[in-house]
Amino acid sequence: MVTRRVHKRQMLLLDDDYVRQVIEYTLAYCLQDHDIELHAIVTEGNHLHRVDTDGDGLRPEFLRDFHSLVARQLNRYYGEGDAFFSNKQTSIVDNATPNDVLRRIVYTMGNPVADGIEREGKNHKGIRKRWPQPEKVIKRPEGFFRPIEQGGVAPDEVTLRFSRPPGWEGLTDSEFDHLLETRVLAYEKEKREARDAEGKAFLCDSPGPRPGPRSFPKSRHRLFGLAPLIGAAIKEHRLAAISRLREFRRAHKAARLRMLAGEKGVVFPHGTFQAAKRWAVLVQPAPT
């Protein structure tokens, strides 16, 4: 699961027709350019969650292009020239198993309820979509991309597609969709009842107007805390994923030191990205 927040938590992702068009067009354009499979996405006023599968290990390039293009388009729309997204590192949680992917989709789809925006996620005003979803053709937003006939690279239209999450081969599409929806509704019910028990209001129940894009949330911002890299509900899977991450870091550091010492033909571990792109180092093939 990938999460990115707006600078200072300003509500610049609040849904309107142009903001929605920018996000959906840019997402579809970058997904097809980097061959990443999208499973779910939710946008709220100051952040977005996305669950996807990065089969070719191109997520760093995808994030660079998607966030940069969205930021520049919406900065232009709002008449701003400063940073659009937070300078904090993008949160990327690597899911250990198909069940963990499902849990992240449930979390993503239920986030408008968990955050106290809506009592039911289906009423969310922002983008809230998951597989299975019909393909959507989106026209290029005005005012930023040059048409192809004028030397640009962005087509007039792109198609936003959602892919079935990995695993669960024993379930048909209909059965898997039912499982996902059942889990999402149960998660929303849990979060709704918890907020009611604590006496916390929902934004949808407030009589006044909704916040505008220049507003900020009233909730306190948590400045410090853990930023998980691994999503695994079962301890055995979590420990195995942590072990793999530690081994990768150890092998990467050893390879880098050997290369800096002047050794030729050093092979970096599978998963190395920046060194492969910047210095064209050799990288081990993916394990079979």
Steps between C-alpha positions, in 0.01 A plus 500: 500500500627845405402819687593857411399812691461862394741762638389617848190278463319768299177374341611544140375158388138577584285368222397722214472413132844627401688351796334163435585520129864586573546213745323237290661602170850524646457172687387315189778658291774404748360152568517403135839666458652294786287184473367508857171329591254708701270330752350787703528875553342752737563874511409716797552870545869489586626150413447203277530125549569255220543122491681359197733229375842598366606188310797659320643697792432838341312661789770766569470631146121479513486697826742761364289558188152472654565727797694753293233526231212523747686762706580722202148483357329578830751771592410665172129455573527658844749768393773370728872459446611327820524130584170322452569172676661460841879473502468190716580176325212326326364222718536162327384189685605175335232234549636156584207282385182526290300522823706804603424661162131443569534660844661810348221530243246479783691768693518723194133472408388547861724800564229768449305340787807442719599866455153622596406645161203279410291248690502278194790486259270480197400863566858629479528805273859433394638219287425162659540208265619143505501191282269392339436826325399568139763665287474878492617716210630836621568803286826691540458795742530844348779740578807286563581220255582586142306301241698241309457694176681791669794289611357374829490142625160482672219349289159665470347216701625225731321205656504439874494128576486303824654154535399210719731474804742204508411170665157361586503283188238273657239777483318623192499872429149525641592308816814705556308825445243387759777415748659843455171686538405299809836580663473871407151531647607321819802731535283808449249375759781446752642850448156665498398336827836589659459870411142502626609338828767768546255779420692609191297668226510428128565781256193396300281574805627857539236759405748753362672503159772252421864614529652669197833425332676779693400354837692278738377212717422572864645172625848499649775377273707212634857619457682186600421133477583180324486495121450133416663354190341156522135400524458148640224397738660164588813522713681223310451682170602832656825358640582336167445830315715688751773240458492540121520878531797480736679256272440729200644798687801300614572370149444843343740667744766235440468535121517879518816493713665257260413722204628813676822315576555463126387142442361439152191298410338519845151348496239674717208311656164473326289805584781753453356800314691827531845352445374307200353813345778742593812286458369211288625243751435130458200371696406144589194364319174455685481175701291226345 
